[in-house]
Structures are given as C-alpha cells and as structure tokens.
Amino acid sequence: MAKPLVQMALDSLDFDQTVALATTVAPHVDILEIGTPCIKYNGIKLLETLRAKFPNNKILVDLKTMDAGFYEAEPFYKAGADIVTVLGTADIGTIKGVIDVANKYGKKAQVDLINVTDKAARTKEVAKLGAHIIGVHTGLDQQAAGQTPFADLNLVSSLNLGVDISVAGGVKATTAKQVVDAGATIVVAGAAIYGAADPAAAAAEISAAAKGTQSSGGLFGWLKKLFS
Ligand SMILES: O=C([C@H](O)CO)[C@H](O)[C@H](O)COP(=O)(O)O
C-alpha cells in the first residue's frame, strides 16, 4: 500500500507570513494547502507565488466552493492548483462542475464532508460521480465545540469505495498514525504545525508518524524526549 501523503494547512491571513511558513515546512510535507480564510484574503496571486516557489509540492486550494463549481475552480487549476475543494453540501451539479474541470486539467477534486448530514449517502454519490478525494473534516469551529473527525473517518473508510480519503480537524503527531490506520490516505495538519515552537520539526514529526518512518526529530525531538 502506498504511503499516506501529509498536507500542511496554511491558515494565516498574512501573505508574507504564509510564504515564509511554506518555505519552512515544504521540505517536510507532500501537499501545501492554502486554507479557506487565506485564499479568500489573498486571492490567486498567493497560489501563483507558491506554485513558482514550490515545484516539488502539490498545492491544494481550499475554496470550499458552494456554487458555480466549474467557473469558480477553473482559474485555480489553470494557475497550478493540484487539488481544489468543493463542499459536499453543495448542489450535485456544483460538485460535478469541479470534478469535470479537475479532469479537464488532469487534476483532482476533493469533496469536503463538513456539515453534510448523511455522509455515507453523499460519499457514495460523489464517488460514483468521479470525486478523486473525500475530505473528512471537522472544522475549526466544530473543534472549538469539542468535535473530532474519527467517527466520520471510520464511517467513510468502512464504505471501501477506493477513493482517496483526506482527514482534517486537529490532527497532530500523536494522532497521525491513528488516522492512517483508520483509512486516511491524506493526513492534514494546520494548527499542530503553525502553532508549534518549531514548525519544521513539528511537520517532520507528523510526517514520520503518518508514514511510519523513523525520525529522531532532530534537536527538537531530542529535547522533547529529554523533557518528557
Ligand atoms: O480547513 C480548515 C478550516 O476549515 C479553515 O479553513 C483547516 O485548514 C483544517 O481544519 C486543518 O487545520 P487544523 O484543524 O488546525 O489541523
């Protein structure tokens, strides 16, 4: 089985801070995600900048599209996005639009299950439509209310639909392996990386945990072990 991919969610609003954080973290992750607040605030120029600076990382633009799927997503695929997200609560025509435009550019569409009531039914429906990735997602506001993505992950994973499953919602080094064991093929971490004292070390630690590779964690890991 292929190793899972690790994705870092860039959720700052500040353009330069986002580029600086991406520079620090890019060597340790597979996918750079431009988070929803970040892309809304900074626009497509940020995608163009990251695309030019990070040719070896995939880039996900978290548009969370709710209408006009093809029309809204197309410029982002054109500008180099590898994955664009569409809301699972959107009209099926909107979801199909993003899948169609992803296919037009040889890229991927991710359907985000945030706030979808019948997650099993919608997952089956969009998988049949050709969705490339299902996003199991406990949003920041839901996390603040104490929710986690694990039950939803088990549900989606148990459907065995053969599509990639991305998991986001407070994932950290201590839970990265748990989400992979439960069926995630893409592990997303935002706050656990950008909120760490050493984001590069935190990203490396999460990657090692998700992929099951050995990592001393460098100086950060050594200090952590010493004081734990
Ligand atoms: O998608 C996200 C959120 O809805 C804001 O757009 C976050 O990027 C995602 O939840 C990952 O961040 P963490 O939950 O902090 O790991």
The ligand as an SDF file (V2000), in Angstrom:
LIG
                    3D

 16 15  0  0  0  0  0  0  0  0999 V2000
   -9.8520   23.6410    6.6130 O   0  0  0  0  0  0  0  0  0  0  0  0
   -9.5920   24.1380    7.6670 C   0  0  0  0  0  0  0  0  0  0  0  0
  -10.5410   25.0560    8.3380 C   0  0  0  0  0  0  0  0  0  0  0  0
  -11.8420   24.7650    7.9110 O   0  0  0  0  0  0  0  0  0  0  0  0
  -10.2780   26.5060    7.9490 C   0  0  0  0  0  0  0  0  0  0  0  0
  -10.3530   26.6670    6.5790 O   0  0  0  0  0  0  0  0  0  0  0  0
   -8.2940   23.8580    8.3390 C   0  0  0  0  0  0  0  0  0  0  0  0
   -7.2780   24.2080    7.4650 O   0  0  0  0  0  0  0  0  0  0  0  0
   -8.2140   22.3800    8.7000 C   0  0  0  0  0  0  0  0  0  0  0  0
   -9.1670   22.1490    9.6990 O   0  0  0  0  0  0  0  0  0  0  0  0
   -6.8340   21.9400    9.1630 C   0  0  0  0  0  0  0  0  0  0  0  0
   -6.4040   22.6670   10.2680 O   0  0  0  0  0  0  0  0  0  0  0  0
   -6.2970   22.0540   11.7620 P   0  0  0  0  0  0  0  0  0  0  0  0
   -7.6410   21.5600   12.1140 O   0  0  0  0  0  0  0  0  0  0  0  0
   -5.8140   23.2140   12.5800 O   0  0  0  0  0  0  0  0  0  0  0  0
   -5.2840   20.9400   11.7030 O   0  0  0  0  0  0  0  0  0  0  0  0
  1  2  2  0
  2  3  1  0
  2  7  1  0
  3  4  1  0
  3  5  1  0
  5  6  1  0
  7  8  1  0
  7  9  1  0
  9 10  1  0
  9 11  1  0
 11 12  1  0
 12 13  1  0
 13 14  2  0
 13 15  1  0
 13 16  1  0
M  END
$$$$
